[in-house]
C-alpha cells in the first residue's frame, strides 16, 4: 500500500499550495481521501482519472471537499485522456451538515458519482482496501479512517481534537496521518484540531510506527511543528506535497 500526499494544508492553502488530499493505492485500487483546493491538479499528475476507484471525504468543510464539483467536470469531459468513465464513481461522505451534503450530492454530480453516507463504525471494502470509520471530535460530523490491504495499516484522523477512544482507533498502525492544525501554544481542549505535540502524544500512546503531520496551517512554521511533535514521538515527519510513503 502506498500513500501519496496531494495536499497538506488547512484551513486554506498558502500561495502555490493545496489543502487536504491524499491518494491511497494498493495494486489497481486507487482511493482519493479528501479533495480540497489544489488537489485535482495534483491528482491528475499522479494518476489518470479513469483509474480512480473511489473518493472518501472525511468531512464536509471546504478545505476537504471543495474540488469535488471540479472532479465531476474533469470526469465528464473528453479532453483529459482516461478521464471519461462509463460507471459512476463511488463517493463516501458524511450526511451532515445537511446543506453541505445537498450541495455536493446535486443532480448534476449524480450523473458522475454514486454517493454513500458514512456511519459510525462502518466498514467498507473498496477494491483491495478495507476501511473502518469512526467519528472524530470536530465541530461538524467528521470521520477518521483505518485502512488496510492485509499487509499494512494506515490511520487518517481527518480533522479532530483529542478524545478518549482515539488512541485505540490508531493502535499499532504502520502510519498515522494526523491533524496537526495547531501548535501547542494555540491548542485548547475545545479546539477543532490537535496540536503537533498532541499528535506526537497520540502516536506514542497508540504505538504506531510512523507519524506524518498534515493539515499544516500556513501561518505556522512547519519545522517548529515538527520539532514540537518530536518532543513526544521521535519518528514524526511532515506530509510533504508530492511525496509517496510505502506502508507495510
C-alpha positions in Angstrom: 0.0 0.0 0.0 1.2 3.5 -0.8 0.2 6.9 0.4 0.8 9.9 -1.8 0.4 13.4 -0.4 -1.5 15.6 -2.8 -2.3 18.5 -0.4 -1.2 19.1 3.2 -2.5 22.4 4.4 -5.6 23.8 6.1 -7.9 25.5 6.6 -6.6 27.3 3.5 -3.6 26.9 1.2 -0.5 29.1 1.1 0.4 30.5 -2.4 1.0 27.6 -4.7 -0.1 25.1 -2.0 -3.1 22.7 -1.6 -5.3 21.7 1.2 -6.2 18.2 2.3 -5.9 15.5 -0.4 -4.3 12.1 -0.3 -4.1 9.1 -2.7 -4.0 5.6 -1.2 -3.1 2.8 -3.6 -2.8 -0.9 -3.4 -2.4 -2.8 -6.7 -5.0 -1.4 -9.1 -7.1 0.1 -6.3 -6.7 3.9 -6.0 -8.8 5.9 -3.5 -8.7 9.7 -3.1 -9.0 10.7 0.6 -10.5 14.3 0.6 -10.5 16.7 -2.2 -9.6 20.2 -1.1 -8.3 23.2 -3.0 -5.5 22.4 -5.5 -5.9 18.6 -5.1 -7.4 17.9 -8.5 -4.4 19.2 -10.4 -2.1 17.1 -8.1 -4.3 14.0 -8.6 -4.0 14.3 -12.4 -0.3 14.4 -12.1 -0.3 11.2 -10.0 -2.9 9.1 -11.7 -5.1 9.0 -14.9 -8.5 9.9 -13.7 -10.1 6.9 -15.3 -8.1 4.7 -12.9 -9.6 6.3 -9.8 -11.5 3.6 -7.8 -13.4 5.8 -5.3 -13.4 9.0 -3.3 -13.7 9.2 0.5 -14.5 12.5 2.2 -13.6 12.7 5.9 -16.0 15.7 6.4 -17.6 18.5 4.5 -15.6 21.6 5.3 -14.4 23.3 2.1 -10.7 22.6 2.6 -11.5 18.9 2.4 -14.2 18.8 -0.3 -14.3 22.0 -2.4 -13.0 20.5 -5.6 -15.4 17.6 -5.8 -17.5 19.6 -8.4 -14.3 20.2 -10.4 -13.6 16.5 -10.3 -17.0 16.0 -11.8 -16.2 18.3 -14.7 -12.9 16.6 -15.3 -14.6 13.2 -15.4 -17.3 14.4 -17.8 -15.0 16.0 -20.4 -13.2 14.0 -23.1 -10.2 16.3 -23.3 -8.4 14.5 -20.4 -7.0 11.1 -21.5 -8.5 8.3 -19.4 -11.0 10.6 -17.7 -14.2 9.6 -19.4 -16.0 6.8 -17.4 -18.9 4.5 -18.1 -19.5 3.7 -14.5 -20.4 6.0 -11.6 -17.5 6.8 -9.3 -18.3 5.8 -5.7 -18.1 8.7 -3.2 -18.3 8.1 0.5 -19.1 11.1 2.7 -21.0 12.2 5.9 -24.6 13.1 5.5 -24.2 16.1 7.7 -24.3 19.1 7.7 -27.4 18.5 5.5 -26.9 21.7 3.5 -23.3 20.8 2.6 -24.3 17.2 1.7 -27.1 18.6 -0.5 -24.7 20.9 -2.3 -22.3 18.1 -3.1 -24.9 15.5 -4.0 -26.7 17.6 -6.6 -28.4 16.0 -9.5 -25.6 17.1 -11.8 -23.0 15.4 -9.6 -25.2 12.2 -9.5 -24.5 12.0 -13.3 -20.9 11.1 -12.4 -20.9 10.0 -8.7 -22.7 7.3 -6.7 -22.9 8.7 -3.1 -22.9 6.5 0.1 -23.2 8.1 3.6 -20.7 7.2 6.3 -21.9 5.9 9.6 -20.2 5.3 13.0 -18.0 2.1 12.9 -18.9 1.4 9.3 -16.7 -1.0 7.4 -16.4 -0.8 3.6 -14.2 -2.8 1.2 -13.1 -0.8 -1.8 -11.1 -3.0 -4.1 -8.0 -4.2 -2.3 -8.6 -1.8 0.7 -10.7 -2.4 3.8 -11.9 0.8 5.5 -13.2 1.2 9.1 -14.7 4.6 10.0 -15.0 6.2 13.4 -16.4 9.6 14.5 -13.9 12.3 15.4 -14.0 15.3 17.7 -14.7 18.2 15.3 -17.4 20.9 15.1 -19.2 19.1 12.3 -19.6 15.3 11.5 -16.1 14.1 10.8 -14.8 10.6 10.3 -11.3 9.1 10.9 -10.5 6.1 8.9 -8.4 2.9 9.4 -7.3 1.5 6.1 -5.7 -1.9 5.5 -4.7 -4.0 2.5 -3.8 -7.0 4.6 -0.1 -6.1 4.6 0.0 -2.6 6.1 -2.3 -0.3 8.0 -2.8 3.5 7.6 -4.9 5.6 10.0 -6.0 9.0 8.9 -7.6 11.2 11.6 -9.2 13.7 9.3 -9.8 16.8 11.5 -10.1 16.1 15.2 -9.1 17.1 18.7 -8.2 14.6 21.4 -10.9 12.2 22.8 -10.7 9.0 24.8 -11.0 6.4 22.1 -8.7 8.0 19.5 -5.5 6.1 20.6 -7.3 2.8 20.5 -8.5 3.5 16.9 -5.0 4.3 15.8 -3.4 1.4 17.8 -0.5 -0.3 16.1 -0.8 1.5 12.7 2.1 1.4 10.4 1.5 5.1 9.5 -0.6 7.6 11.4 -1.6 10.6 9.2 -2.6 13.1 11.8 -4.2 16.5 12.0 -1.5 18.9 13.3 -3.6 22.0 12.7 -2.4 23.9 15.8 0.8 24.4 17.7 0.5 23.7 21.4 0.5 27.4 22.1 -2.9 27.8 20.4 -4.4 24.5 21.4 -7.2 24.1 23.9 -9.4 21.1 24.9 -12.2 22.6 22.9 -10.2 23.4 19.8 -11.2 21.9 16.4 -7.8 20.3 15.8 -4.9 18.5 17.5 -1.7 20.3 18.2 1.6 19.0 16.8 2.6 17.9 20.3 -0.8 16.2 20.7 -0.1 14.3 17.5 3.2 13.1 19.0 1.5 12.0 22.2 -1.2 10.2 20.3 1.4 8.3 18.2 3.3 7.3 21.3 0.1 6.2 23.1 -1.1 4.2 20.1 2.2 2.5 19.5 2.3 3.4 15.8 5.5 3.1 13.7 5.5 6.4 11.8 3.7 9.7 12.4 3.0 12.0 9.4 1.8 15.5 10.3 -0.7 17.1 8.0 -3.3 19.9 7.8 -0.5 22.3 8.3 -1.6 25.9 8.9 0.1 28.4 6.5 0.6 30.8 9.4 2.6 28.4 11.4 6.2 27.3 10.8 6.3 23.6 9.7 9.7 22.9 11.2 8.6 24.3 14.5 5.5 21.9 14.4 7.8 19.0 13.6 10.1 19.8 16.5 7.1 20.0 18.8 5.8 16.6 17.7 9.2 15.0 18.2 9.2 16.0 21.8 6.7 13.2 22.3 7.4 10.9 19.3 10.8 10.7 17.6 9.6 9.1 14.4 7.5 12.2 13.3 7.7 13.7 9.8 5.9 16.3 7.8 3.5 15.5 5.0 5.3 17.0 2.0 3.3 17.6 -1.2 4.1 15.1 -3.9 5.9 12.6 -1.6 5.0 8.9 -1.6 5.0 6.8 1.6 5.1 3.0 1.4 3.0 1.3 4.1 3.6 -2.2 5.2 
